[in-house]
Amino acid sequence: MTDAQLLKRMDEGDEAALLELHGRYASLVYSVAYRILNDRMAAEEVTQDTFLRLWNKAHTYDSAKGGFVPWLLTIARRIAIDAFRRQSRDPMGQTVLIDGDRERWEHVLAGENSDLRPTLVAVLYELPDNQRQAIELAYFYGMTHSQIADYLHLPLGTVKTRIRSGMERLRAAWLGESPRNPNSLDQA
């Protein structure tokens, strides 16, 4: 069965459909949560909470807005960031691993148009390391621009420029356009 069929069955109260989706994606959800929290028990709780939310909110998924896996990972990421913030942890107090892990981005983009996905991943890895790093800190670790600036020991404006420039390039690739000012994208 497809993910969409399982979601429909879940929405009708079929617990077996939830178990099937859990079997398919629990390790992926856990890995996203663990990357943010760096705590096994907390990541397990986030995984459980993510699938509980999926059970309660299966009807809110809209395939016209994107693939199931990115939607599920967005739920997991938000729950993990909320857990991180509730723990009142200082994001600069933990070691953040930015390793340019292509597999992470492949999973995030897994449900997107199969012709477009390789383009986005390729563009992501064409970004200057400083832009990709800022985007990863914001996306995978839930850091604010100010936290990223503190973590990287950079001015806030530099961080904002790096994120904006990187996102402009990704948006242009998504829409099949050229970036508005390609020369400015490599500056920050």
Backbone as JSON Lines, residues from 0, in Angstrom:
{"i":0,"aa":"M","n":[0.83,-1.19,0.0],"ca":[0.0,0.0,0.0],"c":[0.87,1.25,0.0]}
{"i":1,"aa":"T","n":[0.38,2.29,-0.63],"ca":[1.11,3.55,-0.66],"c":[0.91,4.29,0.67]}
{"i":2,"aa":"D","n":[1.75,5.27,0.9],"ca":[1.6,6.08,2.12],"c":[0.24,6.75,2.15]}
{"i":3,"aa":"A","n":[-0.21,7.26,1.01],"ca":[-1.5,7.95,0.95],"c":[-2.65,6.99,1.29]}
{"i":4,"aa":"Q","n":[-2.57,5.77,0.81],"ca":[-3.61,4.79,1.12],"c":[-3.61,4.46,2.61]}
{"i":5,"aa":"L","n":[-2.41,4.34,3.18],"ca":[-2.32,4.06,4.61],"c":[-2.85,5.22,5.43]}
{"i":6,"aa":"L","n":[-2.57,6.45,5.0],"ca":[-3.1,7.62,5.71],"c":[-4.63,7.62,5.69]}
{"i":7,"aa":"K","n":[-5.19,7.28,4.54],"ca":[-6.66,7.23,4.42],"c":[-7.23,6.19,5.37]}
{"i":8,"aa":"R","n":[-6.57,5.03,5.42],"ca":[-7.04,3.97,6.33],"c":[-6.87,4.4,7.79]}
{"i":9,"aa":"M","n":[-5.78,5.1,8.09],"ca":[-5.59,5.6,9.45],"c":[-6.7,6.57,9.83]}
{"i":10,"aa":"D","n":[-7.04,7.44,8.89],"ca":[-8.09,8.43,9.15],"c":[-9.42,7.74,9.44]}
{"i":11,"aa":"E","n":[-9.58,6.51,8.94],"ca":[-10.8,5.73,9.18],"c":[-10.68,4.88,10.44]}
{"i":12,"aa":"G","n":[-9.55,5.03,11.18],"ca":[-9.39,4.33,12.44],"c":[-8.63,3.02,12.38]}
{"i":13,"aa":"D","n":[-7.95,2.74,11.29],"ca":[-7.22,1.48,11.13],"c":[-5.84,1.58,11.79]}
{"i":14,"aa":"E","n":[-5.69,0.93,12.95],"ca":[-4.43,0.97,13.68],"c":[-3.31,0.24,12.94]}
{"i":15,"aa":"A","n":[-3.65,-0.76,12.16],"ca":[-2.64,-1.5,11.39],"c":[-1.95,-0.58,10.38]}
{"i":16,"aa":"A","n":[-2.68,0.38,9.87],"ca":[-2.1,1.34,8.92],"c":[-1.06,2.21,9.64]}
{"i":17,"aa":"L","n":[-1.37,2.62,10.87],"ca":[-0.41,3.38,11.66],"c":[0.84,2.56,11.91]}
{"i":18,"aa":"L","n":[0.67,1.3,12.28],"ca":[1.83,0.43,12.53],"c":[2.68,0.26,11.28]}
{"i":19,"aa":"E","n":[2.05,0.19,10.13],"ca":[2.79,0.06,8.87],"c":[3.62,1.32,8.61]}
{"i":20,"aa":"L","n":[3.01,2.49,8.76],"ca":[3.75,3.73,8.56],"c":[4.86,3.89,9.6]}
{"i":21,"aa":"H","n":[4.59,3.48,10.82],"ca":[5.6,3.52,11.87],"c":[6.78,2.63,11.48]}
{"i":22,"aa":"G","n":[6.5,1.44,11.0],"ca":[7.57,0.53,10.56],"c":[8.4,1.11,9.43]}
{"i":23,"aa":"R","n":[7.77,1.84,8.55],"ca":[8.48,2.44,7.42],"c":[9.35,3.63,7.82]}
{"i":24,"aa":"Y","n":[8.84,4.45,8.73],"ca":[9.47,5.77,8.93],"c":[9.95,6.08,10.35]}
{"i":25,"aa":"A","n":[9.78,5.18,11.3],"ca":[10.16,5.5,12.68],"c":[11.66,5.79,12.79]}
{"i":26,"aa":"S","n":[12.5,5.04,12.11],"ca":[13.94,5.28,12.24],"c":[14.33,6.62,11.62]}
{"i":27,"aa":"L","n":[13.67,7.01,10.56],"ca":[13.94,8.3,9.93],"c":[13.5,9.45,10.85]}
{"i":28,"aa":"V","n":[12.31,9.33,11.43],"ca":[11.81,10.34,12.36],"c":[12.75,10.43,13.57]}
{"i":29,"aa":"Y","n":[13.16,9.28,14.08],"ca":[14.07,9.25,15.22],"c":[15.38,9.96,14.89]}
{"i":30,"aa":"S","n":[15.92,9.72,13.69],"ca":[17.2,10.34,13.33],"c":[17.09,11.86,13.25]}
{"i":31,"aa":"V","n":[15.97,12.37,12.75],"ca":[15.77,13.82,12.71],"c":[15.68,14.36,14.14]}
{"i":32,"aa":"A","n":[14.93,13.68,14.98],"ca":[14.78,14.13,16.37],"c":[16.11,14.07,17.11]}
{"i":33,"aa":"Y","n":[16.87,13.01,16.88],"ca":[18.15,12.86,17.57],"c":[19.13,13.95,17.13]}
{"i":34,"aa":"R","n":[19.11,14.3,15.85],"ca":[20.0,15.36,15.35],"c":[19.73,16.68,16.07]}
{"i":35,"aa":"I","n":[18.48,16.93,16.38],"ca":[18.11,18.19,17.03],"c":[18.37,18.13,18.54]}
{"i":36,"aa":"L","n":[18.03,17.0,19.16],"ca":[18.07,16.91,20.62],"c":[19.36,16.32,21.18]}
{"i":37,"aa":"N","n":[20.03,15.51,20.38],"ca":[21.27,14.84,20.83],"c":[21.04,14.08,22.13]}
{"i":38,"aa":"D","n":[19.87,13.45,22.23],"ca":[19.48,12.71,23.43],"c":[18.58,11.56,22.98]}
{"i":39,"aa":"R","n":[19.01,10.34,23.24],"ca":[18.27,9.17,22.74],"c":[16.85,9.09,23.3]}
{"i":40,"aa":"M","n":[16.7,9.26,24.61],"ca":[15.38,9.14,25.21],"c":[14.44,10.23,24.7]}
{"i":41,"aa":"A","n":[14.95,11.45,24.62],"ca":[14.12,12.55,24.11],"c":[13.74,12.31,22.65]}
{"i":42,"aa":"A","n":[14.66,11.76,21.85],"ca":[14.37,11.46,20.45],"c":[13.31,10.37,20.33]}
{"i":43,"aa":"E","n":[13.36,9.4,21.24],"ca":[12.33,8.35,21.25],"c":[10.95,8.95,21.59]}
{"i":44,"aa":"E","n":[10.92,9.87,22.55],"ca":[9.67,10.53,22.9],"c":[9.12,11.34,21.74]}
{"i":45,"aa":"V","n":[10.01,12.04,21.04],"ca":[9.58,12.83,19.88],"c":[9.04,11.9,18.8]}
{"i":46,"aa":"T","n":[9.68,10.77,18.6],"ca":[9.2,9.81,17.61],"c":[7.8,9.34,17.97]}
{"i":47,"aa":"Q","n":[7.59,8.99,19.22],"ca":[6.28,8.56,19.68],"c":[5.25,9.69,19.5]}
{"i":48,"aa":"D","n":[5.62,10.9,19.9],"ca":[4.71,12.04,19.76],"c":[4.38,12.33,18.3]}
{"i":49,"aa":"T","n":[5.36,12.15,17.43],"ca":[5.15,12.4,16.0],"c":[4.1,11.45,15.44]}
{"i":50,"aa":"F","n":[4.2,10.16,15.79],"ca":[3.23,9.2,15.27],"c":[1.87,9.34,15.94]}
{"i":51,"aa":"L","n":[1.86,9.81,17.18],"ca":[0.58,10.1,17.83],"c":[-0.1,11.28,17.11]}
{"i":52,"aa":"R","n":[0.68,12.3,16.8],"ca":[0.12,13.44,16.07],"c":[-0.33,12.99,14.68]}
{"i":53,"aa":"L","n":[0.44,12.13,14.05],"ca":[0.05,11.6,12.74],"c":[-1.3,10.89,12.84]}
{"i":54,"aa":"W","n":[-1.49,10.1,13.86],"ca":[-2.75,9.39,14.08],"c":[-3.91,10.37,14.21]}
{"i":55,"aa":"N","n":[-3.68,11.45,14.96],"ca":[-4.75,12.43,15.21],"c":[-4.96,13.41,14.06]}
{"i":56,"aa":"K","n":[-3.94,13.59,13.22],"ca":[-4.01,14.63,12.19],"c":[-3.84,14.08,10.78]}
{"i":57,"aa":"A","n":[-4.04,12.8,10.58],"ca":[-3.84,12.2,9.25],"c":[-4.68,12.92,8.19]}
{"i":58,"aa":"H","n":[-5.84,13.38,8.57],"ca":[-6.75,14.04,7.63],"c":[-6.21,15.39,7.14]}
{"i":59,"aa":"T","n":[-5.22,15.96,7.82],"ca":[-4.71,17.27,7.43],"c":[-3.66,17.21,6.31]}
{"i":60,"aa":"Y","n":[-3.19,15.99,6.0],"ca":[-2.19,15.87,4.93],"c":[-2.83,16.2,3.58]}
{"i":61,"aa":"D","n":[-2.14,17.02,2.8],"ca":[-2.6,17.42,1.47],"c":[-1.48,17.13,0.48]}
{"i":62,"aa":"S","n":[-1.67,16.1,-0.33],"ca":[-0.62,15.71,-1.29],"c":[-0.33,16.8,-2.31]}
{"i":63,"aa":"A","n":[-1.27,17.7,-2.52],"ca":[-1.04,18.8,-3.47],"c":[0.03,19.77,-2.95]}
{"i":64,"aa":"K","n":[0.26,19.77,-1.64],"ca":[1.24,20.68,-1.05],"c":[2.62,20.07,-0.92]}
{"i":65,"aa":"G","n":[2.74,18.78,-1.19],"ca":[4.06,18.14,-1.1],"c":[3.95,16.69,-0.72]}
{"i":66,"aa":"G","n":[5.09,16.05,-0.68],"ca":[5.16,14.63,-0.38],"c":[4.92,14.32,1.08]}
{"i":67,"aa":"F","n":[4.57,13.06,1.34],"ca":[4.27,12.61,2.7],"c":[5.51,12.66,3.6]}
{"i":68,"aa":"V","n":[6.65,12.18,3.12],"ca":[7.83,12.11,3.97],"c":[8.28,13.5,4.43]}
{"i":69,"aa":"P","n":[8.4,14.49,3.54],"ca":[8.74,15.82,4.04],"c":[7.72,16.36,5.04]}
{"i":70,"aa":"W","n":[6.45,16.07,4.81],"ca":[5.4,16.51,5.74],"c":[5.6,15.87,7.1]}
{"i":71,"aa":"L","n":[5.84,14.55,7.12],"ca":[6.06,13.83,8.37],"c":[7.31,14.35,9.08]}
{"i":72,"aa":"L","n":[8.38,14.59,8.33],"ca":[9.61,15.08,8.93],"c":[9.46,16.51,9.45]}
{"i":73,"aa":"T","n":[8.61,17.29,8.82],"ca":[8.34,18.63,9.32],"c":[7.63,18.55,10.67]}
{"i":74,"aa":"I","n":[6.69,17.63,10.79],"ca":[6.01,17.42,12.08],"c":[7.04,17.02,13.13]}
{"i":75,"aa":"A","n":[7.9,16.05,12.8],"ca":[8.91,15.58,13.74],"c":[9.86,16.71,14.14]}
{"i":76,"aa":"R","n":[10.29,17.46,13.15],"ca":[11.22,18.57,13.41],"c":[10.59,19.59,14.35]}
{"i":77,"aa":"R","n":[9.34,19.94,14.11],"ca":[8.67,20.93,14.97],"c":[8.51,20.42,16.4]}
{"i":78,"aa":"I","n":[8.14,19.16,16.54],"ca":[7.99,18.59,17.88],"c":[9.34,18.55,18.58]}
{"i":79,"aa":"A","n":[10.39,18.18,17.84],"ca":[11.74,18.12,18.44],"c":[12.21,19.5,18.86]}
{"i":80,"aa":"I","n":[11.97,20.49,18.03],"ca":[12.38,21.86,18.39],"c":[11.6,22.34,19.6]}
{"i":81,"aa":"D","n":[10.31,22.04,19.66],"ca":[9.52,22.4,20.84],"c":[10.08,21.72,22.09]}
{"i":82,"aa":"A","n":[10.45,20.45,21.97],"ca":[11.03,19.72,23.11],"c":[12.36,20.35,23.51]}
{"i":83,"aa":"F","n":[13.14,20.71,22.53],"ca":[14.44,21.35,22.77],"c":[14.25,22.65,23.54]}
{"i":84,"aa":"R","n":[13.3,23.43,23.12],"ca":[13.05,24.72,23.78],"c":[12.47,24.54,25.18]}
{"i":85,"aa":"R","n":[11.61,23.53,25.35],"ca":[11.04,23.26,26.68],"c":[12.12,22.87,27.67]}
{"i":86,"aa":"Q","n":[13.13,22.21,27.19],"ca":[14.22,21.78,28.08],"c":[15.11,22.95,28.46]}
{"i":87,"aa":"S","n":[14.83,24.12,27.89],"ca":[15.61,25.33,28.17],"c":[17.1,25.1,27.98]}
{"i":88,"aa":"R","n":[17.41,24.36,26.94],"ca":[18.81,24.12,26.65],"c":[19.35,25.28,25.85]}
{"i":89,"aa":"D","n":[20.59,25.53,26.01],"ca":[21.29,26.54,25.23],"c":[21.85,25.86,24.0]}
{"i":90,"aa":"P","n":[21.36,26.18,22.78],"ca":[21.84,25.5,21.59],"c":[23.34,25.68,21.38]}
{"i":91,"aa":"M","n":[23.9,26.74,21.92],"ca":[25.33,26.93,21.75],"c":[26.11,26.08,22.74]}
{"i":92,"aa":"G","n":[25.41,25.49,23.73],"ca":[26.08,24.66,24.71],"c":[26.29,23.23,24.24]}
{"i":93,"aa":"Q","n":[25.69,22.86,23.14],"ca":[25.88,21.51,22.64],"c":[26.74,21.53,21.39]}
{"i":94,"aa":"T","n":[27.31,20.41,21.1],"ca":[28.11,20.29,19.89],"c":[27.17,20.06,18.72]}
{"i":95,"aa":"V","n":[27.25,20.89,17.74],"ca":[26.41,20.77,16.55],"c":[27.26,20.19,15.45]}
{"i":96,"aa":"L","n":[26.78,19.13,14.86],"ca":[27.53,18.47,13.8],"c":[26.99,18.9,12.44]}
{"i":97,"aa":"I","n":[27.76,19.68,11.75],"ca":[27.39,20.08,10.4],"c":[28.37,19.37,9.48]}
{"i":98,"aa":"D","n":[27.87,18.37,8.83],"ca":[28.76,17.55,8.02],"c":[28.35,17.48,6.56]}
{"i":99,"aa":"G","n":[27.38,18.28,6.17],"ca":[26.95,18.26,4.78],"c":[26.42,16.89,4.38]}
{"i":100,"aa":"D","n":[25.65,16.27,5.24],"ca":[25.14,14.93,5.04],"c":[24.07,14.92,3.95]}
{"i":101,"aa":"R","n":[24.45,14.46,2.75],"ca":[23.51,14.42,1.63],"c":[22.29,13.56,1.94]}
{"i":102,"aa":"E","n":[22.49,12.47,2.69],"ca":[21.4,11.56,2.99],"c":[20.28,12.27,3.74]}
{"i":103,"aa":"R","n":[20.65,13.18,4.65],"ca":[19.66,13.95,5.39],"c":[18.78,14.74,4.43]}
{"i":104,"aa":"W","n":[19.4,15.44,3.5],"ca":[18.65,16.25,2.55],"c":[17.86,15.36,1.59]}
{"i":105,"aa":"E","n":[18.4,14.21,1.22],"ca":[17.66,13.28,0.35],"c":[16.35,12.87,1.03]}
{"i":106,"aa":"H","n":[16.41,12.59,2.35],"ca":[15.2,12.2,3.08],"c":[14.22,13.35,3.17]}
{"i":107,"aa":"V","n":[14.71,14.55,3.41],"ca":[13.84,15.71,3.52],"c":[13.09,15.94,2.2]}
{"i":108,"aa":"L","n":[13.78,15.72,1.1],"ca":[13.19,15.96,-0.21],"c":[12.6,14.7,-0.84]}
{"i":109,"aa":"A","n":[12.49,13.61,-0.07],"ca":[12.11,12.31,-0.62],"c":[10.77,12.3,-1.34]}
{"i":110,"aa":"G","n":[9.82,13.07,-0.89],"ca":[8.5,13.02,-1.5],"c":[8.32,13.98,-2.66]}
{"i":111,"aa":"E","n":[9.32,14.77,-2.95],"ca":[9.17,15.78,-3.99],"c":[9.29,15.15,-5.37]}
{"i":112,"aa":"N","n":[8.94,15.93,-6.37],"ca":[9.0,15.52,-7.77],"c":[10.34,14.84,-8.04]}
{"i":113,"aa":"S","n":[10.29,13.62,-8.54],"ca":[11.52,12.84,-8.73],"c":[12.48,13.49,-9.72]}
{"i":114,"aa":"D","n":[11.98,14.27,-10.67],"ca":[12.86,14.96,-11.61],"c":[13.53,16.16,-10.94]}
{"i":115,"aa":"L","n":[12.84,16.77,-10.0],"ca":[13.33,17.98,-9.35],"c":[14.27,17.69,-8.19]}
{"i":116,"aa":"R","n":[14.04,16.59,-7.48],"ca":[14.82,16.27,-6.28],"c":[16.33,16.28,-6.55]}
{"i":117,"aa":"P","n":[16.84,15.6,-7.58],"ca":[18.29,15.64,-7.8],"c":[18.79,17.06,-8.06]}
{"i":118,"aa":"T","n":[17.98,17.88,-8.7],"ca":[18.36,19.26,-8.97],"c":[18.52,20.04,-7.67]}
{"i":119,"aa":"L","n":[17.54,19.88,-6.76],"ca":[17.61,20.6,-5.49],"c":[18.8,20.16,-4.65]}
{"i":120,"aa":"V","n":[19.03,18.85,-4.59],"ca":[20.16,18.36,-3.8],"c":[21.47,18.85,-4.43]}
{"i":121,"aa":"A","n":[21.54,18.81,-5.76],"ca":[22.75,19.3,-6.44],"c":[22.97,20.78,-6.17]}
{"i":122,"aa":"V","n":[21.9,21.58,-6.25],"ca":[22.02,23.02,-5.99],"c":[22.41,23.25,-4.54]}
{"i":123,"aa":"L","n":[21.84,22.48,-3.63],"ca":[22.19,22.61,-2.23],"c":[23.69,22.41,-2.04]}
{"i":124,"aa":"Y","n":[24.25,21.45,-2.74],"ca":[25.69,21.18,-2.58],"c":[26.56,22.06,-3.47]}
{"i":125,"aa":"E","n":[25.93,22.88,-4.29],"ca":[26.67,23.91,-5.03],"c":[26.74,25.2,-4.23]}
{"i":126,"aa":"L","n":[25.89,25.32,-3.2],"ca":[25.94,26.5,-2.35],"c":[27.3,26.57,-1.67]}
{"i":127,"aa":"P","n":[27.79,27.77,-1.45],"ca":[29.01,27.88,-0.64],"c":[28.76,27.23,0.73]}
{"i":128,"aa":"D","n":[29.78,26.61,1.29],"ca":[29.64,25.92,2.57],"c":[29.03,26.81,3.64]}
{"i":129,"aa":"N","n":[29.39,28.1,3.64],"ca":[28.88,28.97,4.7],"c":[27.37,29.18,4.58]}
{"i":130,"aa":"Q","n":[26.83,29.21,3.36],"ca":[25.39,29.34,3.18],"c":[24.68,28.05,3.58]}
{"i":131,"aa":"R","n":[25.2,26.91,3.12],"ca":[24.58,25.63,3.45],"c":[24.61,25.4,4.96]}
{"i":132,"aa":"Q","n":[25.72,25.74,5.6],"ca":[25.84,25.54,7.04],"c":[24.79,26.36,7.79]}
{"i":133,"aa":"A","n":[24.61,27.61,7.41],"ca":[23.61,28.46,8.07],"c":[22.2,27.9,7.88]}
{"i":134,"aa":"I","n":[21.9,27.42,6.68],"ca":[20.59,26.83,6.41],"c":[20.4,25.56,7.23]}
{"i":135,"aa":"E","n":[21.44,24.73,7.33],"ca":[21.34,23.49,8.11],"c":[21.14,23.79,9.6]}
{"i":136,"aa":"L","n":[21.85,24.78,10.12],"ca":[21.66,25.14,11.53],"c":[20.23,25.61,11.79]}
{"i":137,"aa":"A","n":[19.68,26.36,10.87],"ca":[18.31,26.83,11.03],"c":[17.31,25.68,10.87]}
{"i":138,"aa":"Y","n":[17.5,24.85,9.84],"ca":[16.51,23.82,9.54],"c":[16.62,22.62,10.48]}
{"i":139,"aa":"F","n":[17.81,22.05,10.63],"ca":[17.95,20.82,11.4],"c":[18.07,21.05,12.9]}
{"i":140,"aa":"Y","n":[18.54,22.21,13.31],"ca":[18.74,22.46,14.73],"c":[17.79,23.49,15.29]}
{"i":141,"aa":"G","n":[16.97,24.09,14.44],"ca":[15.96,25.03,14.9],"c":[16.52,26.29,15.51]}
{"i":142,"aa":"M","n":[17.76,26.63,15.15],"ca":[18.37,27.84,15.71],"c":[17.79,29.07,15.03]}
{"i":143,"aa":"T","n":[17.67,30.12,15.81],"ca":[17.26,31.41,15.26],"c":[18.47,32.04,14.58]}
{"i":144,"aa":"H","n":[18.24,33.09,13.82],"ca":[19.36,33.79,13.18],"c":[20.35,34.3,14.22]}
{"i":145,"aa":"S","n":[19.85,34.81,15.33],"ca":[20.73,35.32,16.39],"c":[21.56,34.2,17.0]}
{"i":146,"aa":"Q","n":[20.96,33.05,17.22],"ca":[21.69,31.91,17.77],"c":[22.77,31.43,16.8]}
{"i":147,"aa":"I","n":[22.44,31.42,15.52],"ca":[23.43,31.01,14.51],"c":[24.6,32.0,14.52]}
{"i":148,"aa":"A","n":[24.29,33.27,14.59],"ca":[25.34,34.3,14.63],"c":[26.24,34.09,15.84]}
{"i":149,"aa":"D","n":[25.65,33.83,17.0],"ca":[26.45,33.58,18.2],"c":[27.28,32.31,18.05]}
{"i":150,"aa":"Y","n":[26.66,31.27,17.54],"ca":[27.35,29.98,17.4],"c":[28.54,30.07,16.45]}
{"i":151,"aa":"L","n":[28.34,30.79,15.33],"ca":[29.4,30.89,14.32],"c":[30.31,32.09,14.54]}
{"i":152,"aa":"H","n":[30.02,32.89,15.57],"ca":[30.81,34.09,15.87],"c":[30.83,35.03,14.67]}
{"i":153,"aa":"L","n":[29.63,35.31,14.15],"ca":[29.47,36.19,12.99],"c":[28.47,37.29,13.31]}
{"i":154,"aa":"P","n":[28.54,38.39,12.57],"ca":[27.5,39.41,12.72],"c":[26.15,38.86,12.26]}
{"i":155,"aa":"L","n":[25.09,39.31,12.92],"ca":[23.74,38.86,12.59],"c":[23.41,39.11,11.12]}
{"i":156,"aa":"G","n":[23.78,40.27,10.6],"ca":[23.5,40.6,9.2],"c":[24.15,39.62,8.23]}
{"i":157,"aa":"T","n":[25.33,39.14,8.55],"ca":[26.02,38.17,7.7],"c":[25.24,36.85,7.65]}
{"i":158,"aa":"V","n":[24.77,36.42,8.81],"ca":[23.99,35.18,8.87],"c":[22.71,35.32,8.07]}
{"i":159,"aa":"K","n":[22.01,36.43,8.24],"ca":[20.77,36.65,7.5],"c":[21.02,36.67,6.0]}
{"i":160,"aa":"T","n":[22.11,37.29,5.59],"ca":[22.45,37.35,4.16],"c":[22.76,35.96,3.63]}
{"i":161,"aa":"R","n":[23.51,35.17,4.38],"ca":[23.85,33.82,3.93],"c":[22.6,32.96,3.75]}
{"i":162,"aa":"I","n":[21.71,33.03,4.72],"ca":[20.48,32.24,4.63],"c":[19.62,32.72,3.48]}
{"i":163,"aa":"R","n":[19.44,34.03,3.38],"ca":[18.61,34.59,2.3],"c":[19.18,34.23,0.93]}
{"i":164,"aa":"S","n":[20.49,34.39,0.77],"ca":[21.13,34.09,-0.52],"c":[21.01,32.62,-0.88]}
{"i":165,"aa":"G","n":[21.25,31.76,0.09],"ca":[21.12,30.32,-0.16],"c":[19.7,29.94,-0.5]}
{"i":166,"aa":"M","n":[18.74,30.5,0.23],"ca":[17.34,30.19,-0.04],"c":[16.89,30.74,-1.39]}
{"i":167,"aa":"E","n":[17.42,31.89,-1.79],"ca":[17.09,32.43,-3.13],"c":[17.57,31.47,-4.21]}
{"i":168,"aa":"R","n":[18.75,30.95,-4.04],"ca":[19.28,30.02,-5.04],"c":[18.45,28.73,-5.06]}
{"i":169,"aa":"L","n":[18.07,28.21,-3.9],"ca":[17.24,27.01,-3.85],"c":[15.86,27.27,-4.45]}
{"i":170,"aa":"R","n":[15.29,28.43,-4.14],"ca":[13.97,28.78,-4.68],"c":[14.03,28.88,-6.21]}
{"i":171,"aa":"A","n":[15.09,29.49,-6.71],"ca":[15.25,29.61,-8.17],"c":[15.35,28.23,-8.81]}
{"i":172,"aa":"A","n":[16.09,27.32,-8.19],"ca":[16.2,25.96,-8.72],"c":[14.85,25.26,-8.68]}
{"i":173,"aa":"W","n":[14.11,25.47,-7.61],"ca":[12.79,24.87,-7.45],"c":[11.85,25.33,-8.57]}
{"i":174,"aa":"L","n":[11.93,26.64,-8.89],"ca":[11.04,27.2,-9.9],"c":[11.62,27.1,-11.31]}
{"i":175,"aa":"G","n":[12.84,26.57,-11.42],"ca":[13.47,26.43,-12.73],"c":[13.92,27.75,-13.31]}
{"i":176,"aa":"E","n":[14.28,28.7,-12.44],"ca":[14.71,30.03,-12.88],"c":[16.18,30.23,-12.55]}
{"i":177,"aa":"S","n":[16.71,31.3,-13.05],"ca":[18.06,31.73,-12.65],"c":[17.92,32.62,-11.44]}
{"i":178,"aa":"P","n":[18.87,32.56,-10.49],"ca":[18.8,33.47,-9.35],"c":[18.8,34.92,-9.82]}
{"i":179,"aa":"R","n":[18.12,35.81,-9.07],"ca":[18.01,37.21,-9.48],"c":[19.36,37.87,-9.69]}
{"i":180,"aa":"N","n":[20.26,37.69,-8.76],"ca":[21.58,38.27,-8.88],"c":[22.61,37.2,-8.5]}
{"i":181,"aa":"P","n":[22.96,36.32,-9.44],"ca":[23.8,35.18,-9.11],"c":[25.14,35.56,-8.51]}
{"i":182,"aa":"N","n":[25.69,36.73,-8.86],"ca":[26.98,37.13,-8.33],"c":[26.91,37.42,-6.83]}
{"i":183,"aa":"S","n":[25.76,37.91,-6.35],"ca":[25.64,38.23,-4.92],"c":[25.51,37.0,-4.06]}
{"i":184,"aa":"L","n":[25.15,35.87,-4.66],"ca":[24.91,34.69,-3.87],"c":[26.18,34.07,-3.3]}
{"i":185,"aa":"D","n":[27.31,34.35,-3.88],"ca":[28.55,33.78,-3.41],"c":[29.31,34.73,-2.49]}
{"i":186,"aa":"Q","n":[28.79,35.92,-2.29],"ca":[29.51,36.94,-1.54],"c":[29.54,36.71,-0.05]}
{"i":187,"aa":"A","n":[28.41,36.41,0.55],"ca":[28.31,36.38,2.02],"c":[29.03,35.22,2.64]}
